[in-house]
Amino acid sequence: MPASPSTARAINDRLALGLLQSEGPLTANQLKQLTGLSRPSVADLVERLQGSGLVAVVGEAGAQRRGPNARLYGIVADRAHLAALDVRTDSVSVVVTDLLGAVLAEASAPIGGDTATAVESALTLVEGTAREGGAQRLHTVGIGAPGLIDPATGDLHDTTSLPAWHRALAGALQERLGARVLVENETNLAARAEQRDGAARDRETFVLLWLGEGVGAAVVLDGVLRRGASGGTGEIGFLPVPGTGSLPSATGCEGGFHSLACAAALHALGAEHGLGAPGRSAADLVRHAVQAREDAFLDAVADRVAIGAAAMAAILDPGCVVLGGEVGRAGGTALAARVEQRVTAMSPLRTEVRASALGGSAVSRGALLAAMDAAQDDLFGPPPGC
């Protein structure tokens, strides 16, 4: 059944907006060539999009060309402003952007105190960063946070291992700012960013193994992020593994893979290899080991990381594991190659291991991508085929 005229117009408009987003400003003739639409149809859609305030003339193509066909049309980037938050146990980082993701302002601050004080501090940080970026109103806010997301409600699960202000922040932001607020697990957002802009750009199926203060994993199968029945897919810190001397429990991951590969465990491992240094983070320790060619330490780290990577490979056969987080980025190809060698020895399933291209910034980037996609779908309409 052919689409109605109104549906066809909506599809054409969304197609043109997608091209303007991905390609940048285009002339009417370029839109005609890229969309395959007739010249009158392109003229009509450009007029509609200008009338809606989504598209404007932003210049001309070629210094010698003049006239309507030379006008460059672009998306009005300040049509909406967005914010991305990377929420850690005791701090928040904020990035404010325009509709196309151009950074306007960013800031970070420690967050502490009781729930009310912590929430107010975070709200003040977001509001101040928005003002600095010239955003009078935020359209959508994306939040990346540790912890499980309830698949039914989109809320953070209540857990004693995380501060209470984490769960209160999203509602407070929505009430104070009137913005749409999206909350997602930090590792899932990191995987989204690595697939869009990082090490997994060519992969529809992969696992992101997050190595930072804690450990986690995100699972993408056939282009879809998998969450599980309770939102807990990828809680690899609880995976029972040899070499820890105990087993994890329902209330704590000590004794699981966390005890082998978290930041504290890598610090202890570094001390065993004579690499301990006051104030040096686990990522700094691994980065120093790569630069100084401390092969024995890197081999020991790879032995541990490979246990988690091989477990994911055996269960999911993802074909690719990305080592994310600050430690994964710091280890780079030197650590990734070592882990791949060990996974190959442990599993008959061919698994490529890659280093993160984004590292610790992946959470913030993933939160921004989530906010951008939601805001653009709201303003532009759903992409064709949705």
MILOKE-816955 format. One record per residue (C-alpha): residue number from 0; residue in one letter; x, y, z. Coordinates in steps of 0.001 Angstrom, whole numbers, plus 500000, padded with zeros to 6 digits. Each point is the difference from the previous one (the first is absolute). Last residue first. Layout:
BEGIN
+-----+----+--------+--------+--------+
!   i ! aa !     xx !     yy !     zz !
+-----+----+--------+--------+--------+
! NUM !  A !      X !      Y !      Z !
...
+-----+----+--------+--------+--------+
% end
This chain:
BEGIN
+-----+----+--------+--------+--------+
!   i ! aa !     xx !     yy !     zz !
+-----+----+--------+--------+--------+
! 385 !  C ! 510688 ! 503266 ! 512182 !
! 384 !  G ! 500678 ! 499517 ! 496265 !
! 383 !  P ! 501022 ! 503592 ! 499384 !
! 382 !  P ! 501460 ! 501606 ! 503160 !
! 381 !  P ! 497524 ! 501129 ! 502665 !
! 380 !  G ! 498924 ! 503671 ! 500025 !
! 379 !  F ! 502400 ! 502933 ! 499646 !
! 378 !  L ! 499435 ! 501721 ! 503345 !
! 377 !  D ! 499292 ! 496995 ! 502220 !
! 376 !  D ! 502255 ! 497630 ! 498063 !
! 375 !  Q ! 502718 ! 502656 ! 500104 !
! 374 !  A ! 499662 ! 500407 ! 503752 !
! 373 !  A ! 500109 ! 496256 ! 500674 !
! 372 !  D ! 502980 ! 499391 ! 497702 !
! 371 !  M ! 501923 ! 502950 ! 501414 !
! 370 !  A ! 499350 ! 498995 ! 503626 !
! 369 !  A ! 501139 ! 496422 ! 499392 !
! 368 !  L ! 503060 ! 501229 ! 498094 !
! 367 !  L ! 500823 ! 502352 ! 502881 !
! 366 !  A ! 499771 ! 497190 ! 502547 !
! 365 !  G ! 502278 ! 497870 ! 497813 !
! 364 !  R ! 502554 ! 502785 ! 499748 !
! 363 !  S ! 499962 ! 500526 ! 503776 !
! 362 !  V ! 500478 ! 496285 ! 500572 !
! 361 !  A ! 502689 ! 499691 ! 497305 !
! 360 !  S ! 502186 ! 502732 ! 501500 !
! 359 !  G ! 501767 ! 497473 ! 502240 !
! 358 !  G ! 501468 ! 498116 ! 497049 !
! 357 !  L ! 498998 ! 501201 ! 496536 !
! 356 !  A ! 501840 ! 497827 ! 497475 !
! 355 !  S ! 499756 ! 496937 ! 502201 !
! 354 !  A ! 502556 ! 497296 ! 499316 !
! 353 !  R ! 499009 ! 497040 ! 497852 !
! 352 !  V ! 499754 ! 496267 ! 500603 !
! 351 !  E ! 499039 ! 497786 ! 497059 !
! 350 !  T ! 498268 ! 496769 ! 500910 !
! 349 !  R ! 500132 ! 496825 ! 497938 !
! 348 !  L ! 498087 ! 497345 ! 501939 !
! 347 !  P ! 502195 ! 496989 ! 500854 !
! 346 !  S ! 500607 ! 501552 ! 503441 !
! 345 !  M ! 502803 ! 500037 ! 502566 !
! 344 !  A ! 503060 ! 500520 ! 497770 !
! 343 !  T ! 498197 ! 502607 ! 497895 !
! 342 !  V ! 498900 ! 501760 ! 503194 !
! 341 !  R ! 503630 ! 500129 ! 501111 !
! 340 !  Q ! 501316 ! 501450 ! 496756 !
! 339 !  E ! 497136 ! 502506 ! 499913 !
! 338 !  V ! 500832 ! 501207 ! 503513 !
! 337 !  R ! 503610 ! 500632 ! 499015 !
! 336 !  A ! 498981 ! 501870 ! 496862 !
! 335 !  A ! 497543 ! 502155 ! 501964 !
! 334 !  L ! 502640 ! 500894 ! 502607 !
! 333 !  A ! 502505 ! 501327 ! 497464 !
! 332 !  T ! 497232 ! 501388 ! 497775 !
! 331 !  G ! 498975 ! 502488 ! 502634 !
! 330 !  G ! 500634 ! 499299 ! 503672 !
! 329 !  A ! 498995 ! 503562 ! 500920 !
! 328 !  R ! 496728 ! 499729 ! 498051 !
! 327 !  G ! 499082 ! 496757 ! 501723 !
! 326 !  V ! 500992 ! 501436 ! 503380 !
! 325 !  E ! 497888 ! 503143 ! 499597 !
! 324 !  G ! 496959 ! 498093 ! 498848 !
! 323 !  G ! 499743 ! 497696 ! 497035 !
! 322 !  L ! 501636 ! 496809 ! 498780 !
! 321 !  V ! 497957 ! 499192 ! 496891 !
! 320 !  V ! 499151 ! 496342 ! 499438 !
! 319 !  C ! 499263 ! 498796 ! 496477 !
! 318 !  G ! 498667 ! 496789 ! 498464 !
! 317 !  P ! 496978 ! 500155 ! 502308 !
! 316 !  D ! 499910 ! 496232 ! 500700 !
! 315 !  L ! 497534 ! 500576 ! 502865 !
! 314 !  I ! 500772 ! 497430 ! 502697 !
! 313 !  A ! 503568 ! 498991 ! 499122 !
! 312 !  A ! 501001 ! 503533 ! 498967 !
! 311 !  M ! 498615 ! 501542 ! 503179 !
! 310 !  A ! 501950 ! 497489 ! 502103 !
! 309 !  A ! 503124 ! 500552 ! 497909 !
! 308 !  A ! 499855 ! 503770 ! 500620 !
! 307 !  G ! 499588 ! 499518 ! 503750 !
! 306 !  I ! 502933 ! 497615 ! 500292 !
! 305 !  A ! 501990 ! 502070 ! 497499 !
! 304 !  V ! 500014 ! 502965 ! 502378 !
! 303 !  R ! 501928 ! 498042 ! 502614 !
! 302 !  D ! 502696 ! 498550 ! 497774 !
! 301 !  A ! 500237 ! 503353 ! 498201 !
! 300 !  V ! 500828 ! 501760 ! 503280 !
! 299 !  A ! 502745 ! 497425 ! 500697 !
! 298 !  D ! 501405 ! 500403 ! 496497 !
! 297 !  L ! 499980 ! 503784 ! 500441 !
! 296 !  F ! 501935 ! 499624 ! 503273 !
! 295 !  A ! 502615 ! 497700 ! 498472 !
! 294 !  D ! 500302 ! 502168 ! 496910 !
! 293 !  E ! 500915 ! 503241 ! 501758 !
! 292 !  R ! 500676 ! 501661 ! 496661 !
! 291 !  A ! 500570 ! 503425 ! 501575 !
! 290 !  Q ! 497280 ! 501620 ! 497871 !
! 289 !  V ! 497570 ! 497105 ! 500437 !
! 288 !  A ! 500709 ! 499714 ! 503724 !
! 287 !  H ! 499538 ! 503750 ! 500438 !
! 286 !  R ! 496592 ! 499785 ! 498324 !
! 285 !  V ! 499048 ! 497080 ! 502248 !
! 284 !  L ! 500926 ! 501912 ! 503139 !
! 283 !  D ! 498329 ! 503171 ! 498764 !
! 282 !  A ! 496795 ! 498037 ! 499366 !
! 281 !  A ! 500195 ! 498471 ! 503482 !
! 280 !  S ! 500374 ! 503491 ! 501418 !
! 279 !  R ! 503325 ! 501306 ! 501343 !
! 278 !  G ! 499680 ! 501995 ! 503198 !
! 277 !  P ! 502885 ! 498268 ! 501739 !
! 276 !  A ! 501972 ! 497670 ! 497694 !
! 275 !  G ! 499982 ! 496205 ! 499822 !
! 274 !  L ! 501958 ! 498441 ! 497150 !
! 273 !  G ! 502056 ! 497389 ! 501875 !
! 272 !  H ! 498294 ! 497067 ! 498316 !
! 271 !  E ! 498025 ! 499024 ! 503112 !
! 270 !  A ! 499100 ! 503676 ! 500390 !
! 269 !  G ! 498547 ! 499966 ! 496503 !
! 268 !  L ! 497810 ! 497022 ! 500872 !
! 267 !  A ! 498683 ! 501853 ! 503032 !
! 266 !  H ! 499174 ! 503004 ! 497831 !
! 265 !  L ! 498386 ! 497676 ! 497454 !
! 264 !  A ! 497749 ! 498551 ! 502703 !
! 263 !  A ! 499010 ! 503468 ! 501193 !
! 262 !  A ! 499126 ! 501059 ! 496454 !
! 261 !  C ! 497747 ! 497003 ! 499365 !
! 260 !  A ! 501339 ! 496974 ! 498096 !
! 259 !  L ! 500339 ! 496987 ! 502273 !
! 258 !  S ! 497622 ! 500843 ! 502849 !
! 257 !  H ! 497375 ! 501193 ! 497515 !
! 256 !  F ! 500140 ! 496575 ! 498322 !
! 255 !  G ! 498292 ! 498639 ! 503110 !
! 254 !  G ! 501252 ! 499673 ! 503571 !
! 253 !  E ! 498657 ! 503393 ! 500949 !
! 252 !  C ! 496899 ! 500546 ! 497868 !
! 251 !  G ! 497700 ! 500928 ! 502875 !
! 250 !  T ! 496382 ! 499618 ! 501102 !
! 249 !  A ! 498935 ! 496851 ! 498157 !
! 248 !  S ! 503367 ! 498461 ! 500803 !
! 247 !  P ! 503356 ! 499637 ! 498282 !
! 246 !  L ! 502135 ! 496936 ! 500688 !
! 245 !  S ! 503310 ! 499668 ! 501836 !
! 244 !  G ! 503742 ! 499454 ! 499530 !
! 243 !  T ! 500275 ! 502386 ! 497058 !
! 242 !  G ! 502036 ! 497827 ! 497605 !
! 241 !  P ! 497270 ! 498226 ! 498124 !
! 240 !  V ! 496953 ! 501893 ! 498751 !
! 239 !  P ! 496398 ! 500467 ! 501096 !
! 238 !  L ! 498418 ! 502728 ! 497814 !
! 237 !  F ! 498597 ! 502708 ! 502262 !
! 236 !  G ! 502087 ! 502753 ! 498358 !
! 235 !  I ! 498561 ! 498818 ! 496701 !
! 234 !  E ! 496752 ! 501866 ! 500475 !
! 233 !  G ! 499620 ! 499992 ! 496207 !
! 232 !  T ! 496263 ! 499452 ! 499734 !
! 231 !  G ! 498392 ! 501292 ! 503182 !
! 230 !  G ! 496975 ! 501885 ! 498725 !
! 229 !  S ! 497592 ! 497687 ! 501822 !
! 228 !  A ! 499047 ! 497634 ! 497168 !
! 227 !  G ! 503110 ! 500707 ! 497958 !
! 226 !  R ! 501332 ! 503295 ! 498637 !
! 225 !  R ! 501199 ! 499254 ! 496457 !
! 224 !  L ! 501090 ! 502936 ! 497858 !
! 223 !  V ! 498847 ! 499308 ! 496437 !
! 222 !  G ! 502221 ! 500163 ! 496912 !
! 221 !  D ! 499893 ! 496270 ! 499353 !
! 220 !  L ! 501123 ! 499346 ! 503579 !
! 219 !  V ! 501432 ! 502784 ! 502179 !
! 218 !  V ! 501044 ! 498931 ! 503512 !
! 217 !  A ! 501358 ! 502445 ! 502561 !
! 216 !  A ! 502471 ! 498897 ! 502646 !
! 215 !  G ! 501052 ! 501031 ! 503466 !
! 214 !  V ! 503025 ! 500556 ! 502187 !
! 213 !  G ! 500582 ! 502412 ! 502857 !
! 212 !  E ! 502350 ! 502951 ! 500444 !
! 211 !  G ! 500601 ! 499542 ! 496281 !
! 210 !  L ! 499956 ! 497160 ! 497520 !
! 209 !  W ! 496846 ! 499754 ! 497895 !
! 208 !  L ! 499775 ! 496971 ! 497709 !
! 207 !  L ! 497992 ! 501051 ! 496944 !
! 206 !  V ! 498573 ! 496989 ! 498202 !
! 205 !  F ! 499391 ! 499848 ! 496259 !
! 204 !  T ! 497392 ! 499431 ! 497296 !
! 203 !  E ! 499116 ! 502589 ! 497353 !
! 202 !  R ! 503664 ! 500903 ! 499586 !
! 201 !  D ! 501692 ! 502436 ! 497613 !
! 200 !  R ! 499922 ! 502999 ! 502356 !
! 199 !  A ! 501133 ! 497832 ! 502917 !
! 198 !  A ! 503164 ! 501917 ! 501002 !
! 197 !  G ! 498426 ! 503423 ! 500209 !
! 196 !  D ! 497389 ! 502387 ! 498648 !
! 195 !  R ! 496639 ! 498238 ! 499751 !
! 194 !  Q ! 500901 ! 496561 ! 501341 !
! 193 !  E ! 502383 ! 501352 ! 502651 !
! 192 !  A ! 497389 ! 502561 ! 501066 !
! 191 !  R ! 497236 ! 497422 ! 500388 !
! 190 !  A ! 502377 ! 497727 ! 501908 !
! 189 !  A ! 500856 ! 502843 ! 502388 !
! 188 !  L ! 496296 ! 500622 ! 500484 !
! 187 !  N ! 499462 ! 496371 ! 500999 !
! 186 !  T ! 502921 ! 500264 ! 502417 !
! 185 !  E ! 498542 ! 503110 ! 501646 !
! 184 !  N ! 496554 ! 498501 ! 500580 !
! 183 !  E ! 497335 ! 502252 ! 498531 !
! 182 !  V ! 497794 ! 502863 ! 501176 !
! 181 !  L ! 498028 ! 502247 ! 497635 !
! 180 !  V ! 498580 ! 503358 ! 501112 !
! 179 !  R ! 497585 ! 502096 ! 497937 !
! 178 !  A ! 500373 ! 503543 ! 501183 !
! 177 !  G ! 497738 ! 502048 ! 502277 !
! 176 !  L ! 503124 ! 501326 ! 501703 !
! 175 !  R ! 499121 ! 499695 ! 503689 !
! 174 !  E ! 497542 ! 497101 ! 499816 !
! 173 !  Q ! 501929 ! 498006 ! 497398 !
! 172 !  L ! 503286 ! 500590 ! 501770 !
! 171 !  A ! 498533 ! 498978 ! 503368 !
! 170 !  G ! 498538 ! 496829 ! 498513 !
! 169 !  A ! 503343 ! 499022 ! 498477 !
! 168 !  L ! 502003 ! 500795 ! 503147 !
! 167 !  A ! 498082 ! 497994 ! 502587 !
! 166 !  R ! 501396 ! 496592 ! 499039 !
! 165 !  H ! 503603 ! 501198 ! 500087 !
! 164 !  W ! 499367 ! 501942 ! 503212 !
! 163 !  A ! 499617 ! 496723 ! 501917 !
! 162 !  P ! 503712 ! 499276 ! 499626 !
! 161 !  L ! 500854 ! 496598 ! 498468 !
! 160 !  S ! 500745 ! 496614 ! 501597 !
! 159 !  T ! 496702 ! 499884 ! 501907 !
! 158 !  T ! 498040 ! 499510 ! 496800 !
! 157 !  D ! 496709 ! 501328 ! 498662 !
! 156 !  H ! 499860 ! 499282 ! 496289 !
! 155 !  L ! 500499 ! 503022 ! 497768 !
! 154 !  D ! 496898 ! 500951 ! 498055 !
! 153 !  G ! 499105 ! 499149 ! 496399 !
! 152 !  T ! 496614 ! 498714 ! 501163 !
! 151 !  A ! 499707 ! 496527 ! 498447 !
! 150 !  P ! 503666 ! 499331 ! 499226 !
! 149 !  D ! 501032 ! 500980 ! 503562 !
! 148 !  I ! 503477 ! 501484 ! 499627 !
! 147 !  L ! 502798 ! 498405 ! 502005 !
! 146 !  G ! 502780 ! 501931 ! 501686 !
! 145 !  P ! 502617 ! 502562 ! 499012 !
! 144 !  A ! 498690 ! 503152 ! 498345 !
! 143 !  G ! 499815 ! 501561 ! 496543 !
! 142 !  I ! 497448 ! 502779 ! 499751 !
! 141 !  G ! 498580 ! 501518 ! 496816 !
! 140 !  V ! 498181 ! 503340 ! 500281 !
! 139 !  T ! 497536 ! 501195 ! 497369 !
! 138 !  H ! 498548 ! 503425 ! 499043 !
! 137 !  L ! 502124 ! 502161 ! 502271 !
! 136 !  R ! 498835 ! 503601 ! 500328 !
! 135 !  Q ! 501769 ! 503334 ! 499961 !
! 134 !  A ! 503094 ! 498400 ! 498528 !
! 133 !  G ! 502773 ! 502566 ! 499607 !
! 132 !  G ! 502777 ! 497521 ! 500759 !
! 131 !  E ! 500867 ! 501683 ! 503296 !
! 130 !  R ! 496312 ! 499937 ! 500911 !
! 129 !  A ! 499835 ! 496249 ! 499332 !
! 128 !  T ! 503137 ! 499424 ! 502084 !
! 127 !  G ! 498499 ! 501920 ! 502915 !
! 126 !  E ! 496723 ! 498082 ! 499812 !
! 125 !  V ! 501770 ! 496637 ! 499890 !
! 124 !  L ! 502304 ! 500841 ! 502931 !
! 123 !  T ! 497128 ! 501417 ! 502058 !
! 122 !  L ! 497983 ! 496842 ! 499405 !
! 121 !  A ! 502942 ! 497834 ! 501103 !
! 120 !  S ! 500480 ! 502032 ! 503190 !
! 119 !  E ! 496267 ! 499858 ! 500719 !
! 118 !  V ! 500007 ! 496220 ! 499599 !
! 117 !  A ! 502980 ! 499635 ! 502337 !
! 116 !  T ! 498484 ! 502242 ! 502666 !
! 115 !  A ! 496643 ! 498199 ! 499924 !
! 114 !  T ! 501605 ! 496554 ! 500093 !
! 113 !  D ! 502418 ! 500749 ! 502835 !
! 112 !  G ! 503493 ! 501268 ! 499287 !
! 111 !  G ! 502096 ! 499512 ! 496884 !
! 110 !  I ! 500539 ! 500997 ! 496396 !
! 109 !  P ! 503389 ! 500852 ! 498544 !
! 108 !  A ! 499856 ! 502276 ! 496969 !
! 107 !  S ! 500163 ! 499878 ! 496219 !
! 106 !  A ! 499529 ! 502538 ! 497242 !
! 105 !  E ! 499196 ! 500327 ! 496316 !
! 104 !  A ! 498785 ! 502730 ! 497669 !
! 103 !  L ! 498812 ! 500446 ! 496410 !
! 102 !  V ! 501009 ! 496628 ! 498529 !
! 101 !  A ! 498665 ! 499458 ! 496485 !
! 100 !  G ! 497629 ! 497018 ! 500184 !
!  99 !  L ! 497684 ! 500779 ! 497104 !
!  98 !  L ! 497140 ! 501284 ! 502185 !
!  97 !  D ! 502355 ! 502271 ! 501949 !
!  96 !  T ! 502208 ! 498788 ! 502791 !
!  95 !  V ! 500370 ! 500051 ! 503782 !
!  94 !  V ! 502485 ! 497591 ! 501610 !
!  93 !  V ! 499785 ! 499167 ! 503701 !
!  92 !  S ! 502270 ! 497963 ! 502285 !
!  91 !  V ! 498685 ! 498835 ! 503375 !
!  90 !  S ! 501896 ! 498791 ! 503069 !
!  89 !  D ! 499969 ! 497657 ! 502994 !
!  88 !  T ! 498760 ! 496639 ! 498727 !
!  87 !  R ! 500193 ! 501063 ! 496362 !
!  86 !  V ! 497373 ! 501689 ! 497837 !
!  85 !  D ! 501030 ! 500809 ! 496429 !
!  84 !  L ! 497393 ! 502541 ! 498923 !
!  83 !  A ! 499118 ! 501014 ! 496450 !
!  82 !  A ! 498080 ! 503194 ! 499312 !
!  81 !  L ! 498020 ! 501149 ! 496985 !
!  80 !  H ! 498930 ! 503250 ! 498389 !
!  79 !  A ! 497292 ! 500385 ! 497376 !
!  78 !  R ! 499415 ! 502082 ! 496857 !
!  77 !  D ! 503557 ! 501227 ! 500555 !
!  76 !  A ! 501300 ! 497765 ! 497199 !
!  75 !  V ! 497661 ! 501328 ! 497336 !
!  74 !  I ! 500595 ! 497243 ! 497451 !
!  73 !  G ! 501682 ! 501180 ! 496821 !
!  72 !  Y ! 499045 ! 501237 ! 496551 !
!  71 !  L ! 502626 ! 501350 ! 497627 !
!  70 !  R ! 498669 ! 502321 ! 497349 !
!  69 !  A ! 501477 ! 499515 ! 496528 !
!  68 !  N ! 496746 ! 498854 ! 498368 !
!  67 !  P ! 498216 ! 503152 ! 501141 !
!  66 !  G ! 502382 ! 502405 ! 498236 !
!  65 !  R ! 503738 ! 500654 ! 499961 !
!  64 !  R ! 503140 ! 498061 ! 499217 !
!  63 !  Q ! 503446 ! 501570 ! 499767 !
!  62 !  A ! 501101 ! 499380 ! 503598 !
!  61 !  G ! 498753 ! 496456 ! 500011 !
!  60 !  A ! 497086 ! 498581 ! 501991 !
!  59 !  E ! 498140 ! 502714 ! 501901 !
!  58 !  G ! 499380 ! 500529 ! 503697 !
!  57 !  V ! 497989 ! 498814 ! 503023 !
!  56 !  V ! 496466 ! 500065 ! 498603 !
!  55 !  A ! 497788 ! 498567 ! 502732 !
!  54 !  V ! 498592 ! 496644 ! 501079 !
!  53 !  L ! 498053 ! 498885 ! 503095 !
!  52 !  G ! 497901 ! 503123 ! 500436 !
!  51 !  S ! 496835 ! 498265 ! 498806 !
!  50 !  G ! 499645 ! 502430 ! 497082 !
!  49 !  Q ! 503533 ! 499247 ! 498883 !
!  48 !  L ! 499196 ! 496283 ! 500044 !
!  47 !  R ! 496840 ! 500502 ! 497981 !
!  46 !  E ! 501718 ! 502219 ! 497407 !
!  45 !  V ! 502837 ! 497505 ! 499634 !
!  44 !  L ! 497441 ! 497203 ! 499612 !
!  43 !  D ! 498136 ! 501851 ! 497235 !
!  42 !  A ! 503155 ! 500880 ! 498054 !
!  41 !  V ! 501176 ! 496389 ! 500269 !
!  40 !  S ! 496655 ! 498760 ! 498649 !
!  39 !  P ! 500103 ! 502533 ! 497162 !
!  38 !  R ! 503551 ! 498850 ! 499032 !
!  37 !  S ! 499023 ! 496359 ! 499969 !
!  36 !  L ! 501193 ! 497666 ! 502732 !
!  35 !  G ! 502961 ! 497643 ! 499647 !
!  34 !  T ! 501010 ! 500812 ! 503575 !
!  33 !  L ! 503722 ! 500602 ! 499437 !
!  32 !  Q ! 499695 ! 501683 ! 496593 !
!  31 !  K ! 497066 ! 502224 ! 500986 !
!  30 !  L ! 501664 ! 500920 ! 503285 !
!  29 !  Q ! 503105 ! 500994 ! 498054 !
!  28 !  N ! 497870 ! 502165 ! 497692 !
!  27 !  A ! 498318 ! 501664 ! 502966 !
!  26 !  T ! 503428 ! 500838 ! 501394 !
!  25 !  L ! 501444 ! 498174 ! 502979 !
!  24 !  P ! 501217 ! 500911 ! 503509 !
!  23 !  G ! 501520 ! 497074 ! 501949 !
!  22 !  E ! 500244 ! 496437 ! 498734 !
!  21 !  S ! 498667 ! 498036 ! 502976 !
!  20 !  Q ! 497484 ! 502468 ! 501423 !
!  19 !  L ! 498990 ! 501474 ! 496661 !
!  18 !  L ! 499530 ! 496463 ! 498689 !
!  17 !  G ! 497844 ! 499018 ! 502947 !
!  16 !  L ! 497949 ! 503145 ! 499597 !
!  15 !  A ! 499386 ! 499152 ! 496335 !
!  14 !  L ! 498844 ! 496470 ! 500853 !
!  13 !  R ! 497763 ! 501329 ! 502792 !
!  12 !  D ! 498374 ! 502459 ! 497590 !
!  11 !  N ! 499511 ! 497310 ! 497350 !
!  10 !  I ! 498377 ! 497633 ! 502499 !
!   9 !  A ! 497701 ! 502744 ! 501326 !
!   8 !  R ! 499024 ! 500993 ! 496454 !
!   7 !  A ! 499232 ! 496378 ! 499104 !
!   6 !  T ! 497858 ! 499650 ! 503122 !
!   5 !  S ! 498039 ! 503148 ! 499111 !
!   4 !  P ! 499518 ! 498850 ! 496402 !
!   3 !  S ! 498771 ! 496570 ! 501161 !
!   2 !  A ! 502427 ! 497112 ! 499654 !
!   1 !  P ! 499334 ! 497384 ! 497331 !
!   0 !  M ! 498434 ! 496671 ! 501056 !
+-----+----+--------+--------+--------+
% end
